[in-house]
Amino acid sequence: MRRGIGFTLICLGLFLAVLGGAIRYWAYDRLVVVPIDLYSTLDLPGRATYLDLTAVREKTADVVLRQTVRADVSESTDRVLVVDLSQVISTADGQFIRASVEHAAIDRRSGAAVNCCDESVDETPAEHSGYLFKFPFGTPQRDLTLWDGTSSTANPARYAGTDTVAGHTVYRFVTHSPARQIRTQTDTGALVGEPRTFDAPVWNESTRTYWVEPVTGTPLALQVTTRTTLRNSRNQDRATVFAGTLRSAHPDAQTLALVTDGKRRIELVQRWPLRAIGAGGVLAALGVALLLWRRPRPRHRAAARTPAPVSPAPPRSTSRALPIGQRAPERWSGGSARHATDEIPVADRPLSRYVRPYLDGETERPTGRHRAPEEPLRPPPRSSPRPPS
C-alpha cells in the first residue's frame, strides 16, 4: 500500500513539473502577445488655440484629439503586427481641424517597432524606432525610447513614478520632443509677413505623459502638451497652427477589457507554472520518502528474536579420578608421604555422591550388606613406614 502511494505521488509530481515547465517556456510566446485583431481608441479633450484656414485667423476653443489604433490583419503575421495609427483633432461641435496617419509594424511579443511593410508617416516613407503605442510586457521602472509621430523622431521617455488609473496601478513616463522643423507649408507667406509664395517652415515642440499598466504595457491615460507654429525667414514664430494641453479622461471599455484579459493570461503563464513546478517537486519528494521509509520494529520483538549469549563450557578437567580406596601419595616438605584423600572433605570424596544423601537424612539407610556407615567415612590409619632392611 505504501509503495503504491509513493509511486503515485512521484508520477503526479513529475507530471505537474513537466506541465508547468511547458506552459512557462513553450506557451509563453504563444499566449503573451499583442492580439492580431487589435483595435482601440483614446480620446483626449482639452482647450487649445488653432489656425482656422477658412477664416485665416487663430481661434481658441474646446477640442478633442482622438487617437485610434487599428490592426491590419491581412498583413500581420504570428510575429509582426501591422497597424494604422491615426490622430484626428476636431472641435467639440465636430469641426475638423487637422489629422495625421501612420502605417507601422511592431513585434507582437516585445512591442518594439519593426522596419517592414511599407511604413510611413502621412504617406511619407519613414523608419520607426522605439515603442509606438504599446509598451513592453512587464514594463520596467526605467527610461525607455518612444516614437513621436508628429516629429517622426524617437525620444527618451523618463520614468517618473507610479499612479492609479481606473483601479489599476500604472507607471508614469514623460517624454519631451524638442522644437524642430517638421515640414513646410506652401503659400503661407502672408501669415508670417513674407511674400505670398513663401513656404513657411512648420516647427513643433511637444511633451507627452503616459500612464502605463505595467503587466500588459497598455497606456491607460495620455496627456499631450504641444505647440506647432509657422516661422518667417528670420526663424521667428509668426503664427500658431495648434497649441494646447489635452488629456484623456478615462480609458474606454474596450481598452479596459483588453487589459483585464491580458493580465489574466500573463498571470496564467507566469505564476501558475512556477506553482505547479513547486507542487510537483514536493509531491515527488513525498513519494520518494514513502518508498524509502520503513516502519521501526518493536523492541520486545527484537529482543525476543535476539539469541541469548551462550556462555562457554567450563574446561574439562585433565586429572584422572583414582579408583575407590586407592591413595595418591604426595611428597611433603617434611619428607613423609601422605595420601591425597587425607585432607579431602567427606562431601568431595569419590564415594560422596553415594553416601551424601544418607548423611543428610534425605534417604533411609539401607539394611544388609549395603548399609551405609553411621559416621562419616574416615581415611584408614596411616601405616608407619617400613624400616629399611
Stockholm file with secondary structure:
# STOCKHOLM 1.0

chainA/1-389         MRRGIGFTLICLGLFLAVLGGAIRYWAYDRLVVVPIDLYSTLDLPGRATYLDLTAVREKTADVVLRQTVRADVSESTDRVLVVDLSQVISTADGQFIRASVEHAAIDRRSGAAVNCCDESVDETPAEHSGYLFKFPFGTPQRDLTLWDGTSSTANPARYAGTDTVAGHTVYRFVTHSPARQIRTQTDTGALVGEPRTFDAPVWNESTRTYWVEPVTGTPLALQVTTRTTLRNSRNQDRATVFAGTLRSAHPDAQTLALVTDGKRRIELVQRWPLRAIGAGGVLAALGVALLLWRRPRPRHRAAARTPAPVSPAPPRSTSRALPIGQRAPERWSGGSARHATDEIPVADRPLSRYVRPYLDGETERPTGRHRAPEEPLRPPPRSSPRPPS
#=GR chainA/1-389 SS CHHHHHHHHHHHHHHHHHHHHHHHHTSHHHHSSCCTTCEEEEEEEEEEEEEETTTTEEEEEEEEEEEEEEECTTTCCSSEEEEEEEEEEEETTCCEEEEEEEEEEEETTTCBBCCCSSCEETTEECCCCSBSSCCCSSCCSSCEEEEETTTTEEEEEEEEEEEEETTEEEEEEEEEEEEEEEEEETTCGGGTTSCTTCCEEEEEEEEEEEEEETTTTEEEEEEEEEEEEEECTTSCEEEEEEEEEEECCSCCHHHHHHHHHHHHHHHHHHTHHHHHHHHHHHHHHHHHHHHHCCCCCCHHHHHHHSCCCCCCCCCCCCCCCCCTTCCCEEECTTSCEEEGGGSSCGGGSTTHHHHHHHHTTSSCCCCGGGCCCSSCCCCCCCCCCCCCC
#=GC SS_cons         CHHHHHHHHHHHHHHHHHHHHHHHHTSHHHHSSCCTTCEEEEEEEEEEEEEETTTTEEEEEEEEEEEEEEECTTTCCSSEEEEEEEEEEEETTCCEEEEEEEEEEEETTTCBBCCCSSCEETTEECCCCSBSSCCCSSCCSSCEEEEETTTTEEEEEEEEEEEEETTEEEEEEEEEEEEEEEEEETTCGGGTTSCTTCCEEEEEEEEEEEEEETTTTEEEEEEEEEEEEEECTTSCEEEEEEEEEEECCSCCHHHHHHHHHHHHHHHHHHTHHHHHHHHHHHHHHHHHHHHHCCCCCCHHHHHHHSCCCCCCCCCCCCCCCCCTTCCCEEECTTSCEEEGGGSSCGGGSTTHHHHHHHHTTSSCCCCGGGCCCSSCCCCCCCCCCCCCC
//
